Amino acid sequence: MAGDKIRIGLIGASTSYGWAMRSHLPALLALPEYELAAVCTSRPETAEESARAYGARLAFHDYTEMANHPDVDLVSVSVRVPQHHAMVMAALQAGKHTFCEWPLGADLAEAEEMADLARSKGVNSMVGLQARGNPTLLRLKELVEEGYVGEVLSANMTMFLPGVLARGSGSAWQADRTKGATALTIATGHSIDVLCLCLGEFMEVSAHVATQVPTWDITDTGGTVDVTAPDNILVSGVLANGAVASAHVASVPWHGSGWKMVVYGREGTLAASSSQMVQLTDQVHLRGGARDGALEEIPIPDRLTTIPGEVPGGSPVNVAQLYRRLYEGIDQGKSADPDFDLAVTRHRLVDAIQRSSDQGKAVQLA
């Protein structure tokens, strides 16, 4: 299909709420290599409404029917985590290339099953670890590889964002850790993936996973819900390159400090930061300094932004960068990062963090 547009079917294409509305759809509608061929929502009337709003030719409320339609080349899944497995498996069984938001599955076993099927079907897969498309973070990775800081000795990453005390009733299901959408799987999964992207994988982790706020207020009903999902994740460990690294990710009541990562090496230091969740924004600042010199702003080369200017700023940027990478992989018959196998690697790290906390000891990953 070299040079052809990829006809995409998007599950979760609401016109009124959701991650797809905020990021996937603005990205896809601005990328010339994609055609939004189909949309899928939970009801026929909302599917038709979405098709009209976004200009899709086909509307479905049955995701299996959409996955099997001959005019759909790629299925994208942007819904609640507990639904990922069934929808992705349907797309893969139909032999379609598949994009799925992170976390890939509600647990490691689901992720492994999806990755195995994608591999056996010979289709392209991509998981929505979209910070991997951020140009500033790509430059940070390059600088480390180029030796800007020399031998990496240590690194620290934190992400503190407000909102732990209350939820709307539509998000109350996230209180249950078994549903797979927690501060460990989502906030920690995304942010620690940036650390691994730039510095390499953890070989050993020691962790403490805690639920500091065991009850949420439900803002629209006045009730409460008991919480088993963690809100504080503290990790320390050793990377494959021998560096030691730490991470603390938390949902806090007020005045979160955003995302920060600092890399310390024999020859210098790199510091990146954002006021938002790192995966949600194109606004990441990068500073660096050699030896005892002051930290100064580092410019980001235009070559690391591969998307057209028509893509709106904000959350669509990183998503569009991944979709363009996926297109190139499909067009050239090669895998594209981050694929489902990478998703399994990240699920294994998240699983090791939880096991270390549960067992009170270090867990090896290699």
NULOSE-786186 format. One record per residue: x, y, z of N, C-alpha, C in turn. Coordinates in steps of 0.05 Angstrom, whole numbers, plus 5000, padded with zeros to 4 digits. Example, Ala and Ser with C-alpha at 12.3 -4.5 7.8 and 13.67 -1.06 7.14 Angstrom:
BEGIN
 n_px n_py n_pz ca_px ca_py ca_pz c_px c_py c_pz
 5264 4886 5156  5246  4910  5156 5264 4934 5156
 5257 4955 5142  5273  4979  5143 5258 5001 5157
END
This chain:
BEGIN
 n_px n_py n_pz ca_px ca_py ca_pz c_px c_py c_pz
 5017 4976 5000  5000  5000  5000 5017 5025 5000
 5041 5023 4988  5060  5045  4988 5047 5071 4977
 5048 5092 4993  5038  5118  4984 5008 5122 4987
 4993 5101 4993  4964  5103  4996 4957 5114 5023
 4934 5127 5024  4924  5136  5050 4916 5111 5067
 4920 5113 5093  4911  5092  5111 4883 5099 5120
 4864 5080 5116  4837  5084  5124 4833 5075 5153
 4828 5094 5170  4828  5087  5199 4799 5086 5209
 4794 5068 5227  4769  5066  5242 4775 5071 5272
 4762 5091 5283  4769  5100  5310 4747 5092 5330
 4753 5076 5350  4734  5069  5371 4737 5088 5394
 4715 5101 5401  4715  5121  5422 4714 5149 5412
 4702 5152 5388  4702  5178  5374 4678 5196 5383
 4677 5202 5408  4655  5219  5419 4659 5248 5409
 4636 5262 5407  4637  5290  5400 4637 5308 5425
 4634 5296 5448  4629  5312  5472 4650 5308 5495
 4664 5286 5494  4684  5281  5516 4704 5260 5507
 4726 5258 5522  4744  5236  5518 4771 5245 5505
 4790 5227 5509  4817  5232  5498 4818 5233 5468
 4802 5216 5455  4802  5216  5426 4793 5243 5415
 4772 5255 5427  4762  5281  5418 4784 5302 5422
 4799 5301 5443  4818  5322  5450 4845 5319 5434
 4851 5294 5426  4878  5290  5415 4878 5274 5388
 4867 5250 5389  4868  5234  5365 4854 5247 5341
 4830 5256 5344  4815  5267  5321 4828 5292 5310
 4835 5312 5327  4849  5335  5315 4875 5327 5301
 4889 5307 5311  4914  5298  5299 4908 5285 5272
 4890 5266 5272  4885  5251  5247 4873 5268 5225
 4856 5287 5232  4843  5304  5212 4863 5323 5199
 4886 5327 5212  4906  5345  5201 4929 5330 5187
 4929 5303 5188  4950  5288  5175 4941 5278 5148
 4954 5286 5127  4945  5279  5099 4947 5250 5092
 4963 5235 5107  4966  5206  5100 4944 5188 5112
 4926 5200 5127  4904  5184  5138 4877 5194 5128
 4859 5175 5125  4831  5181  5120 4814 5170 5143
 4799 5187 5156  4781  5177  5177 4757 5163 5163
 4760 5137 5159  4739  5122  5144 4716 5115 5161
 4720 5110 5188  4698  5100  5204 4702 5110 5233
 4680 5113 5247  4679  5119  5275 4661 5098 5289
 4667 5093 5314  4652  5074  5330 4647 5085 5358
 4622 5086 5366  4615  5093  5393 4596 5072 5404
 4586 5076 5428  4570  5055  5441 4541 5053 5431
 4531 5073 5417  4503  5073  5409 4501 5082 5380
 4481 5072 5365  4478  5080  5337 4475 5110 5333
 4459 5123 5350  4454  5151  5346 4479 5168 5351
 4496 5161 5371  4520  5176  5375 4541 5170 5354
 4541 5146 5343  4559  5139  5321 4553 5156 5296
 4527 5158 5290  4519  5175  5267 4526 5204 5271
 4522 5213 5296  4529  5241  5302 4559 5246 5299
 4575 5227 5308  4604  5230  5305 4613 5229 5276
 4601 5211 5261  4608  5209  5232 4602 5236 5218
 4580 5248 5224  4573  5274  5212 4593 5296 5221
 4599 5296 5247  4616  5317  5258 4645 5315 5247
 4655 5291 5244  4683  5287  5237 4687 5280 5207
 4666 5277 5192  4668  5272  5164 4675 5243 5157
 4668 5224 5174  4674  5196  5168 4652 5184 5150
 4659 5166 5133  4639  5154  5115 4623 5133 5128
 4634 5120 5149  4621  5097  5161 4617 5102 5191
 4595 5092 5202  4589  5095  5230 4581 5068 5242
 4593 5061 5265  4587  5035  5277 4583 5038 5307
 4566 5020 5318  4565  5018  5347 4574 4990 5356
 4581 4973 5337  4592  4946  5341 4622 4947 5332
 4640 4946 5351  4669  4949  5343 4679 4925 5327
 4667 4901 5331  4675  4878  5315 4667 4881 5286
 4643 4892 5282  4634  4897  5255 4653 4917 5241
 4660 4938 5255  4678  4958  5243 4705 4945 5237
 4716 4929 5256  4742  4917  5252 4743 4899 5227
 4720 4887 5221  4719  4868  5198 4711 4881 5172
 4706 4907 5172  4697  4921  5148 4721 4923 5129
 4718 4917 5103  4740  4918  5084 4751 4946 5079
 4736 4967 5086  4746  4994  5081 4761 5006 5105
 4767 4989 5125  4783  4997  5148 4810 4983 5148
 4832 4998 5146  4859  4986  5147 4871 4985 5175
 4864 5005 5191  4876  5008  5217 4854 5014 5237
 4854 5000 5260  4835  5005  5281 4850 5019 5304
 4838 5041 5314  4850  5056  5336 4830 5054 5360
 4841 5047 5383  4824  5042  5407 4830 5064 5427
 4811 5081 5433  4814  5102  5453 4790 5103 5471
 4788 5084 5489  4766  5081  5507 4777 5073 5535
 4760 5067 5554  4769  5059  5580 4786 5034 5579
 4805 5033 5597  4824  5011  5598 4811 4983 5599
 4790 4979 5615  4779  4952  5616 4768 4941 5590
 4763 4959 5570  4753  4951  5544 4775 4946 5524
 4799 4953 5530  4821  4951  5510 4824 4923 5499
 4825 4903 5517  4832  4876  5509 4813 4865 5488
 4787 4867 5493  4768  4855  5475 4768 4869 5448
 4771 4896 5448  4771  4911  5423 4796 4907 5407
 4819 4907 5420  4844  4902  5406 4845 4874 5395
 4836 4854 5410  4836  4827  5400 4818 4824 5375
 4795 4838 5375  4777  4837  5352 4791 4849 5328
 4805 4871 5331  4819  4884  5309 4841 4866 5298
 4856 4854 5316  4878  4837  5308 4868 4811 5295
 4847 4800 5305  4835  4776  5293 4826 4782 5265
 4818 4807 5260  4809  4815  5233 4833 4821 5215
 4857 4819 5225  4881  4824  5210 4887 4853 5205
 4878 4870 5223  4881  4899  5219 4905 4910 5236
 4919 4929 5224  4938  4944  5240 4923 4957 5263
 4936 4960 5286  4922  4969  5310 4938 4988 5327
 4924 5010 5334  4935  5030  5353 4918 5028 5378
 4930 5026 5402  4914  5025  5427 4927 5044 5447
 4910 5058 5461  4920  5076  5482 4933 5060 5504
 4950 5073 5519  4963  5062  5543 4945 5066 5567
 4944 5047 5585  4957  5020  5585 4945 5002 5564
 4962 4985 5552  4952  4967  5532 4931 4949 5543
 4935 4937 5566  4916  4920  5579 4911 4927 5608
 4891 4915 5620  4886  4919  5648 4908 4907 5666
 4923 4888 5654  4945  4876  5669 4966 4865 5649
 4987 4855 5659  5009  4844  5642 5000 4822 5624
 4983 4803 5635  4974  4780  5619 4959 4789 5595
 4941 4808 5598  4926  4818  5574 4945 4830 5554
 4964 4846 5563  4983  4859  5544 4999 4838 5529
 5008 4817 5543  5024  4796  5530 5007 4782 5508
 4982 4777 5514  4965  4763  5495 4961 4780 5470
 4957 4806 5473  4953  4824  5450 4979 4826 5434
 5002 4829 5447  5027  4830  5433 5033 4805 5417
 5027 4782 5429  5032  4756  5416 5015 4754 5391
 4989 4762 5393  4972  4760  5370 4980 4779 5348
 4988 4804 5355  4997  4823  5335 5021 4812 5319
 5039 4800 5334  5063  4788  5322 5056 4765 5303
 5038 4748 5312  5031  4724  5296 5015 4732 5271
 5000 4754 5273  4984  4763  5250 5001 4779 5230
 5025 4788 5238  5043  4802  5221 5033 4830 5214
 5018 4842 5233  5008  4870  5229 5024 4889 5246
 5022 4915 5239  5035  4935  5255 5018 4942 5279
 5031 4948 5301  5017  4956  5325 5031 4980 5337
 5016 4996 5352  5027  5019  5366 5011 5023 5391
 5025 5030 5413  5013  5036  5438 5016 5066 5444
 4997 5078 5456  4996  5107  5460 5014 5117 5482
 5039 5110 5482  5058  5123  5500 5069 5148 5486
 5051 5168 5483  5055  5189  5464 5077 5209 5471
 5087 5208 5496  5110  5225  5502 5134 5218 5485
 5135 5194 5474  5157  5186  5456 5156 5201 5430
 5135 5216 5425  5134  5233  5401 5142 5262 5406
 5146 5269 5432  5152  5297  5438 5180 5305 5429
 5182 5326 5412  5208  5334  5401 5229 5341 5422
 5220 5354 5444  5240  5361  5465 5251 5336 5478
 5234 5316 5483  5244  5292  5496 5261 5275 5477
 5255 5277 5451  5272  5263  5431 5299 5276 5430
 5300 5303 5434  5326  5316  5435 5342 5309 5460
 5328 5307 5482  5341  5298  5507 5353 5270 5503
 5339 5252 5491  5349  5226  5486 5374 5227 5468
 5373 5243 5447  5396  5246  5429 5420 5257 5444
 5416 5277 5461  5439  5289  5475 5452 5269 5494
 5436 5253 5507  5448  5232  5524 5465 5213 5507
 5454 5205 5484  5468  5186  5467 5493 5198 5454
 5492 5225 5450  5515  5239  5438 5537 5244 5459
 5531 5239 5484  5551  5243  5505 5552 5270 5518
 5530 5285 5516  5529  5312  5527 5536 5312 5557
 5525 5292 5572  5531  5291  5600 5553 5271 5607
 5565 5259 5586  5585  5238  5591 5572 5213 5603
 5587 5199 5619  5576  5175  5631 5553 5183 5650
 5529 5171 5646  5506  5177  5663 5510 5163 5690
 5509 5178 5712  5513  5167  5738 5487 5164 5753
 5469 5184 5751  5444  5182  5765 5423 5200 5752
 5398 5195 5760  5376  5210  5749 5353 5210 5769
 5338 5232 5768  5314  5234  5785 5291 5244 5769
 5268 5232 5772  5244  5241  5758 5221 5243 5778
 5205 5265 5777  5182  5268  5793 5159 5278 5777
 5135 5271 5785  5111  5283  5773 5089 5285 5795
 5083 5309 5803  5062  5314  5823 5041 5332 5811
 5017 5321 5810  4994  5336  5799 4970 5335 5817
 4955 5357 5819  4932  5358  5838 4908 5342 5828
 4890 5334 5847  4865  5322  5840 4859 5296 5854
 4872 5291 5876  4869  5265  5889 4844 5263 5906
 4831 5285 5914  4810  5284  5934 4782 5278 5923
 4778 5284 5897  4750  5282  5887 4751 5273 5857
 4728 5261 5848  4724  5254  5821 4695 5258 5814
 4689 5261 5788  4661  5259  5779 4652 5230 5778
 4627 5226 5778  4617  5198  5778 4626 5182 5754
 4631 5196 5732  4640  5182  5708 4668 5171 5710
 4683 5181 5730  4710  5171  5734 4713 5154 5760
 4691 5150 5773  4692  5135  5799 4703 5107 5796
 4699 5095 5772  4708  5068  5768 4739 5065 5771
 4753 5088 5768  4782  5087  5770 4792 5082 5799
 4773 5083 5818  4780  5078  5846 4789 5049 5850
 4780 5031 5832  4785  5002  5834 4811 4996 5819
 4832 4988 5833  4858  4984  5821 4858 4962 5800
 4839 4942 5802  4838  4920  5783 4828 4929 5755
 4817 4953 5753  4808  4963  5727 4831 4973 5710
 4854 4977 5721  4878  4982  5705 4883 5011 5698
 4869 5030 5711  4872  5058  5705 4878 5073 5730
 4903 5072 5739  4911  5084  5765 4935 5102 5761
 4943 5115 5783  4967  5131  5782 4992 5114 5777
 4991 5089 5784  5013  5071  5777 5014 5065 5748
 4992 5056 5736  4992  5048  5708 4993 5071 5689
 4978 5092 5694  4976  5114  5675 4998 5135 5681
 4996 5149 5703  5015  5171  5708 5044 5161 5710
 5048 5139 5726  5075  5128  5728 5083 5114 5702
 5065 5100 5690  5072  5086  5665 5082 5105 5644
 5068 5127 5640  5076  5147  5620 5102 5160 5627
 5104 5170 5652  5127  5186  5660 5153 5169 5662
 5150 5145 5673  5174  5129  5676 5183 5118 5648
 5164 5117 5629  5171  5109  5602 5190 5130 5590
 5186 5156 5597  5204  5177  5587 5232 5172 5598
 5234 5165 5623  5260  5160  5635 5274 5137 5620
 5258 5116 5615  5270  5093  5601 5276 5099 5572
 5260 5115 5559  5266  5124  5531 5293 5137 5530
 5298 5155 5549  5322  5172  5548 5347 5158 5559
 5343 5140 5579  5366  5129  5593 5369 5099 5592
 5348 5085 5583  5350  5056  5582 5332 5043 5604
 5330 5017 5602  5311  5003  5620 5322 4998 5648
 5304 4995 5667  5312  4987  5694 5319 4957 5694
 5340 4951 5708  5347  4923  5713 5338 4913 5740
 5334 4932 5759  5325  4925  5786 5309 4949 5797
 5287 4943 5811  5272  4964  5824 5265 4957 5852
 5265 4978 5869  5253  4976  5896 5232 4998 5897
 5208 4991 5908  5186  5010  5905 5168 5009 5930
 5154 5031 5933  5133  5033  5953 5109 5045 5938
 5087 5031 5938  5062  5039  5924 5041 5043 5946
 5030 5067 5948  5012  5073  5971 4987 5087 5962
 4965 5082 5977  4940  5096  5974 4938 5114 5998
 4945 5139 5995  4945  5158  6017 4917 5170 6022
 4901 5170 6002  4873  5180  6004 4854 5157 5998
 4844 5143 6018  4828  5119  6013 4799 5123 6006
 4790 5148 6005  4762  5154  5998 4762 5179 5980
 4747 5177 5958  4743  5200  5940 4715 5212 5945
 4713 5238 5944  4686  5251  5942 4677 5250 5913
 4652 5244 5909  4640  5244  5882 4626 5271 5878
 4637 5287 5861  4629  5316  5860 4600 5320 5850
 4590 5304 5832  4564  5309  5821 4541 5295 5835
 4547 5277 5853  4526  5263  5868 4526 5269 5898
 4549 5279 5907  4552  5284  5936 4560 5260 5952
 4564 5237 5939  4572  5212  5954 4602 5209 5956
 4610 5185 5964  4638  5179  5965 4642 5151 5954
 4668 5144 5948  4674  5117  5939 4700 5109 5952
 4701 5084 5961  4726  5073  5972 4746 5068 5950
 4771 5073 5957  4793  5073  5937 4813 5051 5943
 4819 5034 5923  4841  5015  5925 4864 5023 5906
 4859 5041 5888  4879  5050  5869 4900 5067 5883
 4926 5063 5877  4947  5079  5890 4947 5108 5880
 4957 5126 5898  4961  5154  5890 4990 5163 5894
 5007 5147 5906  5035  5153  5910 5052 5129 5902
 5071 5134 5884  5088  5112  5875 5117 5122 5877
 5133 5109 5893  5161  5116  5898 5178 5093 5889
 5197 5099 5870  5213  5078  5858 5243 5086 5859
 5260 5067 5865  5288  5071  5861 5299 5046 5848
 5321 5049 5833  5331  5025  5820 5357 5030 5805
 5365 5009 5790  5390  5010  5775 5383 5005 5746
 5394 5022 5728  5389  5020  5700 5409 5001 5687
 5403 4993 5662  5421  4975  5648 5449 4986 5644
 5451 5013 5643  5478  5025  5639 5493 5029 5666
 5481 5019 5688  5494  5021  5714 5487 5046 5730
 5473 5065 5717  5464  5089  5732 5443 5082 5753
 5442 5097 5774  5420  5094  5793 5399 5116 5788
 5374 5109 5791  5353  5127  5785 5330 5125 5805
 5316 5147 5809  5293  5147  5827 5270 5162 5813
 5246 5155 5822  5222  5167  5811 5201 5168 5833
 5187 5191 5834  5164  5194  5853 5142 5207 5837
 5120 5192 5834  5096  5201  5820 5073 5201 5839
 5059 5224 5840  5037  5226  5860 5014 5243 5850
 4991 5235 5858  4967  5253  5856 4964 5266 5883
 4965 5292 5884  4966  5307  5909 4941 5325 5911
 4934 5334 5935  4910  5351  5937 4912 5378 5922
 4934 5392 5925  4935  5419  5915 4963 5426 5905
 4964 5445 5886  4989  5458  5878 5011 5438 5869
 5004 5420 5851  5023  5402  5840 5046 5417 5826
 5069 5405 5826  5093  5418  5814 5099 5409 5786
 5082 5392 5774  5086  5383  5747 5106 5360 5745
 5118 5358 5721  5137  5336  5715 5165 5348 5712
 5184 5334 5724  5212  5342  5722 5230 5318 5720
 5251 5320 5705  5271  5299  5704 5298 5311 5700
 5318 5302 5717  5345  5312  5716 5364 5289 5712
 5382 5291 5693  5402  5271  5687 5429 5282 5694
 5444 5267 5711  5470  5276  5720 5492 5257 5709
 5512 5269 5696  5534  5253  5685 5561 5265 5693
 5582 5251 5686  5609  5260  5692 5616 5287 5679
 5603 5292 5656  5611  5316  5641 5590 5338 5641
 5566 5333 5653  5546  5354  5653 5519 5344 5663
 5500 5362 5660  5473  5356  5670 5452 5365 5650
 5430 5350 5648  5407  5357  5632 5382 5358 5650
 5366 5378 5646  5342  5381  5663 5318 5388 5645
 5297 5371 5646  5273  5376  5631 5249 5379 5650
 5230 5395 5642  5207  5400  5660 5182 5409 5644
 5159 5404 5656  5134  5413  5645 5114 5418 5668
 5097 5436 5665  5077  5441  5686 5054 5422 5685
 5053 5405 5664  5031  5386  5659 5041 5358 5660
 5022 5339 5658  5030  5311  5655 5047 5309 5629
 5070 5297 5630  5089  5298  5608 5077 5287 5582
 5060 5268 5583  5049  5256  5559 5028 5273 5546
 5017 5292 5560  4994  5307  5550 5002 5333 5535
 5027 5341 5536  5034  5368  5527 5057 5368 5507
 5057 5388 5490  5081  5393  5474 5099 5414 5486
 5092 5424 5510  5107  5445  5524 5125 5433 5545
 5148 5424 5536  5169  5413  5554 5194 5431 5550
 5206 5439 5572  5229  5457  5571 5254 5440 5578
 5275 5446 5563  5300  5431  5566 5323 5450 5571
 5339 5445 5592  5363  5460  5598 5386 5441 5602
 5410 5451 5597  5433  5435  5601 5457 5452 5608
 5477 5439 5621  5502  5453  5628 5525 5433 5629
 5548 5441 5618  5571  5424  5619 5587 5429 5644
 5595 5409 5658  5610  5410  5683 5599 5431 5702
 5614 5451 5709  5604  5470  5729 5592 5495 5716
 5586 5494 5690  5573  5516  5677 5544 5518 5685
 5532 5542 5681  5504  5546  5687 5486 5530 5668
 5463 5522 5678  5443  5509  5661 5431 5530 5642
 5430 5525 5616  5419  5543  5597 5399 5528 5579
 5380 5544 5568  5360  5533  5550 5373 5519 5526
 5363 5496 5518  5374  5482  5495 5353 5483 5473
 5360 5493 5449  5342  5495  5427 5335 5467 5416
 5310 5464 5406  5301  5439  5395 5301 5440 5365
 5316 5423 5351  5317  5425  5321 5290 5420 5308
 5285 5435 5287  5259  5432  5273 5256 5404 5262
 5278 5390 5256  5276  5364  5243 5262 5343 5261
 5261 5349 5287  5248  5330  5305 5217 5333 5306
 5207 5354 5293  5178  5357  5290 5172 5348 5261
 5158 5326 5259  5153  5313  5233 5125 5318 5222
 5109 5332 5237  5081  5335  5230 5076 5362 5217
 5055 5365 5201  5049  5391  5189 5039 5412 5209
 5042 5437 5202  5034  5459  5219 5004 5460 5225
 4988 5445 5209  4960  5445  5212 4951 5430 5237
 4969 5414 5249  4962  5399  5273 4960 5420 5296
 4937 5421 5310  4935  5440  5332 4955 5435 5354
 4964 5457 5368  4982  5454  5390 4970 5440 5413
 4986 5432 5433  4976  5418  5456 4977 5388 5453
 4957 5375 5464  4957  5345  5465 4956 5332 5438
 4946 5344 5416  4947  5330  5390 4975 5327 5379
 4994 5343 5388  5021  5343  5376 5035 5316 5379
 5038 5307 5404  5052  5282  5409 5038 5258 5396
 5011 5259 5396  4995  5237  5384 5000 5237 5354
 4999 5261 5342  5004  5262  5313 5032 5252 5305
 5051 5259 5322  5079  5249  5317 5080 5218 5316
 5065 5206 5335  5064  5177  5335 5049 5166 5310
 5027 5178 5303  5012  5169  5280 5028 5171 5254
 5044 5192 5252  5061  5194  5228 5082 5172 5228
 5093 5166 5251  5112  5145  5254 5100 5118 5247
 5075 5114 5255  5061  5089  5249 5056 5087 5219
 5048 5109 5207  5044  5108  5178 5069 5100 5163
 5092 5111 5171  5117  5104  5158 5123 5074 5162
 5118 5064 5186  5122  5035  5190 5105 5018 5172
 5080 5024 5170  5062  5009  5153 5070 5012 5124
 5076 5036 5116  5083  5041  5088 5108 5027 5079
 5127 5025 5098  5153  5013  5092 5156 4984 5101
 5134 4974 5112  5134  4946  5121 5153 4940 5144
 5154 4958 5163  5172  4954  5186 5157 4962 5211
 5167 4953 5234  5154  4960  5259 5159 4989 5266
 5142 5001 5283  5145  5029  5291 5143 5031 5321
 5161 5047 5333  5162  5051  5362 5141 5072 5370
 5126 5067 5392  5126  5044  5410 5105 5024 5402
 5113 4999 5397  5094  4978  5389 5085 4962 5414
 5069 4942 5409  5058  4926  5431 5079 4911 5446
 5101 4904 5433  5123  4891  5448 5135 4910 5468
 5138 4935 5461  5148  4955  5480 5127 4959 5502
 5102 4958 5495  5081  4960  5516 5084 4938 5536
 5090 4913 5528  5094  4891  5546 5118 4897 5565
 5139 4907 5553  5162  4915  5570 5155 4935 5591
 5138 4954 5584  5130  4974  5604 5111 4962 5624
 5093 4945 5615  5075  4931  5634 5092 4914 5654
 5113 4902 5645  5130  4886  5663 5143 4903 5684
 5151 4928 5676  5163  4946  5695 5142 4954 5716
 5118 4962 5707  5097  4969  5725 5090 4946 5744
 5089 4922 5733  5084  4898  5749 5106 4894 5770
 5131 4898 5762  5153  4895  5781 5152 4916 5803
 5144 4940 5797  5141  4961  5817 5121 4952 5838
 5098 4942 5829  5077  4934  5847 5087 4910 5864
 5100 4891 5851  5110  4867  5866 5131 4875 5886
 5148 4893 5879  5168  4902  5899 5155 4914 5923
 5135 4930 5919  5120  4942  5941 5106 4921 5958
 5093 4902 5945  5078  4881  5959 5097 4864 5975
 5121 4858 5964  5139  4839  5977 5159 4852 5995
 5161 4879 5993  5181  4893  6009 5210 4887 6003
 5215 4882 5978  5243  4876  5970 5247 4884 5941
 5273 4885 5933  5280  4892  5906 5271 4870 5887
 5263 4877 5863  5255  4858  5842 5273 4862 5818
 5284 4839 5808  5300  4840  5784 5283 4839 5759
 5292 4853 5738  5277  4853  5712 5292 4839 5690
 5316 4830 5695  5331  4817  5673 5342 4790 5682
END
